[in-house]
Amino acid sequence: MAKMCQSCMMPLSKDPLQGGSEADGSRSLSFCSMCYEGGEFRQKDMTAEQMQTFVAGKLIEGGLPKFLAKFFTRGIPKLERWRNV
């Protein structure tokens, strides 16, 4: 099981639903509920760069300094969702 969402890097342990859902209703072991529902990505047209900006913004809203938010999101393009895009 992935320890973090393979789309946004959120730790799956922080996801209130403990993961997204597959088309058959089972829990996704790779993606969080904010990114993945019913076997599909919620933000279908989002790019890895847009996800980095979105997540960094959420981290900054949560009180993280901007430079740390950028640092923590630098790995997003290497995640499973974005590798073959």
Secondary structure, DSSP 8 states (H G I E B T S, - for coil): --SB-TTT--BGGGSTTSS-B-TTS-B-SSS-TTTEETTEESSTT--HHHHHHHHHHHHHHTT--HHHHHHHHTTGGGSHHHHT-
